[in-house]
Amino acid sequence: MSVDVDAVPVRRAKNFPLYRTASRFIRDPLREILRIGTAAGGEVARLDLGASHPYVVTHPDHVQQVLRQESQNFVRDGTFWRPLHGLFGDSIMSEYAEWELSKRVLQPVFSTRTIRSLGDHMARAINDAVRQLDEPARAGRPIEVMPEMGRIVHDTVIKVLFGDKIRTAEADRLIPAMEKLATSIAFRFLLPFVPKSIPLPGDRAFAEGLRVMDETLYELVDRFRYDAGEGYDIFTALCKARMTEDSGLDDNWVRDNLLAMWATSTETTTVALTWLWPMLDRRPEVTDRLRAEIGEGVGDDAVRPDHLHRLPYVRQVVQELLRLYPVGWIFPRIALNDTSIGGVPVKAGQTVLISPFLTHRLESVWDRPLEFDPERFTAERNRARHRYAYFPFGGGPHQCIGRHVFNMEAELILTAILSRYHPSLVPADGPVEARIGATLRPNQPLYLRLRPAERSR
């Protein structure tokens, strides 16, 4: 579907030239992007970056046009997609026939029946991982939030990705390698038009992380070359697809999809759960309500997936967390054909940037957008909201296929921690703000003290 350009009055995008914003962008790029989004007020903005002139689209109507109504015209391609394609290759994170094939293979892994089975494995892994916090809790020793959230997430995701097919030593190599990739890609992500021949900060660490990741994944693929075994995990599904006669698939395809699913299911979940604790620290009444709901719905039991339907407020908290810190904070599309967005002409080959981070903070869409308020996500208010006012997992055909697994995992982890402990945030060294990159990590380490909760049994 394409929009009839002549049917919409022609308008000009709000222009934001680099020479006026360069100093602010260098000092704090995320704050400057948020300032531009706020100043545009939902209108189409145009960033003049010298070498590139992308449009920034934030209004829910315009987001819906790009991600759904004209999804075949706005594709994952072009300069701004280059760093991600270089990392994930021809996988579920690509476009065209490669994306369709990967989605067709992976979709059954995220069916209702499979998720139900995965949920039991995830819950056991989460309860075991959270239980390891008992020792620092009893000792009164603070834990560093991001590494501990990462450990719990990785222990869980391993089950979903690899079932029982990966060795502990291999998993232990993947975790620090992914950490290097996630933190060192920032400059290539922000400056994709800079040639690879020009070194940028993080390039060397990125290459090292990618080397370890590739070595580990290719060794794993080779070990199961002729017998993928059984299981509902992603690795088994990919290996079986590759082994199908005349599939034309190779080790690179399996590696690309494993790396894409690993990155999108570990880094994003870890970062989101890290932001949860400063949010709850500012709203102790939210924590009290969570604890009361969990106490009634779960009690002293180890949390299970079948508990979650009794915990609607837990779900609301996770949804509000993803409003403020969505899984993908910004992502590009490139126009294949001429069209217009909100009356602004968009030529073939031009880049459009979509940002849930900016849309979720629009004052014209959200009341008190910077305040953490889970009451936004009651069933009644969800029904009244524009479909593309809230899209933490993207939208349209490319909406994240693992979103239901993410929600279940986050709700289980939150519930498991609050059922066992009373967390309190250690005062930070200055304001806790987001640092720009592939994901929005806090600008400093965060620490929690965990006081063991009184349990009736």
C-alpha positions in Angstrom: 0.0 0.0 0.0 1.2 3.5 -0.7 -0.1 6.9 0.0 -1.4 9.1 -2.7 1.0 12.0 -2.4 -1.3 14.4 -4.3 -4.2 13.8 -2.0 -2.4 15.3 1.1 -1.5 19.0 1.4 2.3 19.4 1.0 4.1 20.4 4.1 7.7 21.0 5.1 9.3 19.0 7.8 10.7 20.8 10.9 14.4 21.1 10.1 17.1 20.6 12.8 20.5 21.4 11.3 23.6 19.9 12.9 25.5 23.1 13.1 23.0 24.4 15.6 22.9 21.3 17.7 26.4 19.8 17.3 27.7 21.0 20.7 24.7 19.7 22.6 24.7 16.5 20.6 28.3 15.8 21.5 27.7 16.5 25.2 24.6 14.5 25.6 23.2 13.0 22.3 20.1 11.4 24.0 19.0 14.6 25.7 19.4 16.4 22.4 17.4 13.8 20.5 14.7 14.1 23.1 14.7 17.9 22.9 14.3 17.6 19.1 11.4 15.2 19.5 9.7 17.4 22.0 10.2 20.5 19.8 8.8 18.8 16.8 5.7 18.0 18.9 4.6 15.0 16.8 5.3 16.7 13.4 7.8 15.1 11.0 11.3 16.4 11.8 14.3 16.4 9.5 17.8 16.0 10.9 20.5 17.8 8.9 23.6 15.7 9.8 25.7 16.8 6.9 26.3 13.4 5.3 22.7 12.3 5.9 19.3 13.9 6.3 16.9 11.4 7.9 13.4 12.1 8.9 12.2 11.5 12.5 8.6 10.3 12.8 6.9 10.2 16.2 3.1 10.8 15.8 1.2 7.6 16.2 -0.6 8.1 12.9 2.7 8.5 11.1 4.3 5.5 12.9 1.3 3.4 11.9 1.8 4.4 8.3 5.4 3.5 8.2 5.3 0.2 10.3 1.9 -1.1 9.1 0.1 0.6 6.3 3.2 1.1 4.1 5.4 -1.6 5.7 6.3 -2.9 2.2 7.5 0.5 1.2 9.5 1.3 4.3 12.1 -1.5 4.7 15.1 -2.5 6.9 17.9 -1.3 4.6 20.2 1.7 3.9 23.0 3.4 5.7 21.4 3.5 9.2 20.6 -0.3 9.1 24.2 -1.2 8.1 25.7 -1.7 11.6 22.9 -4.1 12.5 23.0 -6.0 9.3 26.7 -6.3 9.7 26.1 -8.0 13.0 23.0 -10.1 12.4 23.4 -10.8 8.6 20.5 -12.6 6.8 18.4 -13.4 9.8 15.1 -12.6 11.4 16.6 -9.0 11.8 17.0 -8.7 8.0 14.4 -7.9 5.2 12.9 -9.4 2.1 13.0 -13.2 1.4 15.7 -13.7 4.1 13.4 -12.3 6.8 10.4 -14.2 5.6 12.3 -17.5 5.7 13.7 -16.9 9.2 10.3 -15.9 10.5 8.6 -19.0 9.0 11.2 -21.2 10.7 11.1 -19.4 14.1 7.4 -18.7 14.4 6.4 -22.2 15.7 8.9 -21.8 18.6 6.7 -18.9 19.8 3.4 -20.6 19.4 1.0 -20.7 22.4 1.7 -24.4 23.0 5.5 -24.0 22.8 5.5 -20.9 25.0 3.5 -22.8 27.6 6.2 -25.5 27.6 9.0 -23.0 27.6 7.4 -21.1 30.5 7.8 -24.0 32.9 11.5 -24.3 31.9 12.0 -20.5 32.2 10.3 -20.4 35.7 12.6 -23.1 37.0 15.7 -21.3 35.7 14.5 -18.0 37.1 13.8 -19.3 40.5 17.1 -21.1 40.7 18.9 -17.9 39.5 17.1 -15.6 41.9 17.7 -18.0 44.8 21.5 -17.4 44.4 20.8 -13.8 45.8 20.1 -15.3 49.2 23.7 -15.2 50.3 24.3 -11.4 49.6 20.9 -10.7 51.0 21.7 -12.5 54.3 25.1 -10.8 54.5 23.6 -7.4 53.8 26.0 -7.0 50.9 24.7 -4.8 48.0 24.5 -6.4 44.6 25.3 -4.6 41.3 22.0 -4.5 39.4 23.0 -4.9 35.8 25.4 -7.9 36.2 22.9 -9.7 38.4 19.9 -9.0 36.1 22.1 -10.1 33.3 23.0 -13.4 35.1 19.3 -14.2 35.7 18.3 -13.3 32.2 21.1 -15.3 30.6 20.4 -18.4 32.7 16.8 -18.1 31.5 17.4 -17.3 27.8 19.9 -20.2 27.5 16.9 -22.6 28.0 14.8 -20.9 25.3 17.7 -20.6 22.8 19.6 -23.8 23.3 17.6 -26.2 25.5 20.1 -28.7 26.9 22.4 -28.6 23.9 24.9 -25.9 25.1 27.7 -26.6 27.5 28.2 -24.4 30.6 31.7 -23.3 29.4 30.2 -22.3 26.0 27.4 -20.2 27.6 30.0 -18.6 29.9 31.9 -17.5 26.8 28.8 -16.0 25.1 27.8 -13.8 28.0 30.9 -11.5 28.2 31.2 -11.5 24.4 27.6 -10.2 24.1 28.4 -7.5 26.7 31.3 -6.3 24.5 29.2 -6.2 21.4 26.3 -4.3 23.2 28.6 -1.6 24.7 31.1 -1.1 21.8 28.6 -0.8 18.9 27.4 2.6 20.1 29.5 4.9 17.9 28.9 2.8 14.7 25.2 2.8 15.6 25.1 6.6 16.0 27.4 7.4 13.0 26.6 4.7 10.5 27.8 6.8 7.5 31.4 6.8 8.8 33.4 4.3 6.6 34.8 1.3 8.3 38.3 2.4 7.2 38.0 5.2 9.7 38.4 3.8 13.3 35.9 4.8 15.9 35.9 4.2 19.7 34.8 0.6 20.5 35.8 -0.9 17.1 38.5 -3.1 18.7 36.3 -4.4 21.5 33.5 -5.0 19.1 35.8 -7.1 16.8 37.0 -9.2 19.8 33.5 -9.8 21.1 32.3 -10.8 17.6 35.3 -13.2 17.3 34.4 -15.0 20.5 30.7 -15.1 19.7 31.4 -16.6 16.2 33.9 -19.2 17.4 31.4 -20.4 20.0 28.4 -20.5 17.9 30.0 -22.1 14.9 31.5 -24.8 17.1 28.1 -25.5 18.5 26.5 -25.6 15.0 29.2 -28.1 13.9 28.6 -30.4 16.8 25.0 -30.9 15.8 25.5 -30.9 12.1 24.0 -34.3 11.4 21.7 -34.7 14.4 19.8 -31.8 15.8 18.1 -33.9 18.4 14.7 -33.0 19.9 13.4 -29.9 21.7 11.3 -26.8 21.4 14.3 -24.5 21.6 15.4 -22.1 18.8 18.7 -23.8 18.1 17.0 -27.1 17.4 14.4 -25.4 15.0 17.2 -23.7 13.1 19.4 -26.8 12.8 16.4 -28.9 11.6 15.6 -26.3 9.0 19.2 -26.3 7.7 19.2 -30.1 7.5 16.1 -30.2 5.3 16.9 -31.5 1.9 17.4 -28.7 -0.7 16.9 -26.0 2.0 19.9 -24.1 0.6 20.6 -23.0 4.2 24.1 -23.0 5.7 26.0 -22.5 9.0 26.1 -18.8 8.5 22.3 -18.6 8.4 22.0 -20.6 11.7 24.7 -18.4 13.2 23.0 -15.1 12.1 19.7 -16.1 13.6 21.2 -17.4 16.9 23.2 -14.1 17.3 20.1 -12.0 16.5 17.9 -13.9 18.9 20.6 -13.9 21.6 21.1 -10.2 21.3 17.5 -9.2 21.2 16.5 -11.5 24.1 19.4 -10.8 26.6 20.7 -7.3 26.2 17.2 -5.7 25.9 15.7 -7.7 28.8 18.7 -7.0 31.1 18.7 -3.3 30.4 14.9 -3.0 30.9 15.0 -4.9 34.3 17.9 -2.7 35.4 15.8 0.4 34.9 13.0 -1.2 36.9 14.7 -0.6 40.3 15.2 3.2 40.1 11.6 3.5 38.8 10.3 1.6 41.8 12.6 3.5 44.2 10.8 6.8 43.2 7.4 5.2 43.7 7.4 3.2 47.0 3.6 2.9 46.8 3.9 1.0 43.6 6.3 -1.5 45.3 3.8 -1.9 48.2 1.0 -2.7 45.8 3.2 -5.1 43.9 4.2 -6.9 47.1 0.6 -7.2 48.3 -0.6 -8.6 44.9 2.4 -11.1 44.8 1.8 -12.1 48.4 -1.9 -12.9 47.6 -1.3 -14.4 44.2 1.9 -16.4 44.8 2.4 -16.6 48.6 5.5 -18.6 49.5 5.4 -20.7 46.4 8.1 -20.5 43.7 6.6 -18.4 41.0 5.1 -20.3 38.0 3.6 -19.2 34.7 0.1 -20.1 35.9 0.5 -17.5 38.7 0.7 -14.6 36.2 -3.0 -14.4 35.4 -3.5 -13.5 39.1 -0.9 -10.6 38.8 -2.4 -7.9 36.6 -0.5 -5.1 38.4 2.8 -6.9 37.7 1.9 -6.8 34.0 1.1 -3.1 34.2 4.4 -2.3 35.9 6.3 -4.1 33.1 4.3 -2.3 30.4 5.0 1.1 32.0 8.6 0.2 32.3 8.7 -0.6 28.6 7.0 2.7 27.8 9.9 4.7 29.4 12.6 2.3 28.3 11.4 0.4 25.2 13.2 -2.7 23.9 14.4 -0.9 20.8 14.6 2.8 21.4 15.2 3.9 17.8 15.3 2.0 14.4 15.5 3.1 10.8 13.5 2.4 7.7 14.3 3.4 4.1 11.6 4.3 1.5 11.6 2.2 -1.7 9.1 4.6 -3.5 8.1 8.2 -3.3 5.4 8.8 -0.7 4.4 11.4 1.9 4.1 11.3 5.7 1.8 13.9 7.3 2.0 15.9 4.0 5.8 15.9 4.0 7.2 14.4 0.7 9.5 11.5 1.3 11.6 10.4 -1.8 12.7 6.9 -2.6 15.9 6.2 -0.9 15.4 8.5 2.1 15.7 7.3 5.6 12.9 7.5 8.2 13.8 7.0 11.9 11.1 5.6 14.2 11.6 6.0 18.0 9.3 4.4 20.6 11.4 6.3 23.1 10.3 9.6 21.6 6.7 8.6 20.9 6.2 7.3 24.4 7.2 10.7 25.7 5.0 12.9 23.5 3.0 15.3 25.7 0.3 15.4 23.0 -0.2 11.6 23.5 0.7 10.9 27.1 -0.3 12.7 30.3 2.7 13.4 32.5 4.9 11.4 30.1 8.1 11.4 32.2 6.3 10.0 35.3 6.4 6.3 36.1 2.7 5.4 36.4 1.5 1.8 35.9 -2.1 3.0 36.1 -1.8 4.0 32.4 -2.1 0.3 31.5 -5.5 -0.7 32.9 -7.6 -2.6 30.4 -9.9 0.4 30.0 -7.1 2.8 29.2 -5.4 0.3 26.9 -8.6 0.1 24.8 -8.8 3.9 24.5 -5.2 4.4 23.3 -4.1 4.7 19.7 -2.6 1.4 18.6 0.7 3.0 17.8 1.0 5.3 20.8 2.7 2.4 22.5 4.9 0.0 20.5 7.9 -1.1 22.6 8.4 -4.2 20.3 7.9 -2.4 17.0 4.8 -3.0 14.9 3.4 -4.3 11.7 4.9 -7.5 10.1 8.3 -6.9 11.8 6.9 -6.8 15.3 9.2 -8.8 17.6 8.1 -12.4 17.5 9.5 -13.0 21.0 7.5 -10.3 22.7 5.2 -12.7 24.6 8.3 -14.6 25.9 9.9 -11.3 27.0 6.8 -10.2 28.9 6.5 -13.6 30.6 10.2 -13.6 31.5 10.2 -10.0 32.9 7.0 -10.7 34.9 8.4 -13.9 36.4 11.7 -12.3 37.3 10.1 -9.3 39.0 7.7 -11.6 40.9 10.5 -14.0 41.9 12.6 -11.1 43.3 9.8 -9.3 45.2 8.5 -12.6 46.6 11.8 -13.3 48.3 13.3 -9.9 49.1 12.7 -6.3 50.0 15.0 -4.4 47.6 16.2 -0.9 48.3 18.3 1.1 45.9 21.7 2.3 47.2 21.9 6.1 46.6 23.6 6.8 43.3 26.5 9.0 42.6 24.5 11.8 41.0 21.4 11.7 38.7 20.7 8.3 37.1 20.3 9.0 33.4 20.2 7.0 30.2 23.4 6.6 28.1 22.9 6.4 24.4 23.9 3.3 22.4 22.2 0.2 20.8 20.2 0.1 24.1 19.7 2.8 26.8 21.9 1.8 29.7 22.2 3.8 32.9 25.1 6.2 33.0 26.5 4.6 36.2 26.4 1.3 38.1 23.3 0.8 40.3 23.3 -1.2 43.5 20.5 -2.9 45.5 20.4 -4.1 49.0 18.1 -7.1 49.4 16.5 -7.8 52.8 15.0 -11.3 52.9 11.2 -11.2 53.0 9.4 -12.9 55.9 7.8 -16.0 54.6 5.1 -18.0 56.3 6.7 -21.3 55.5 
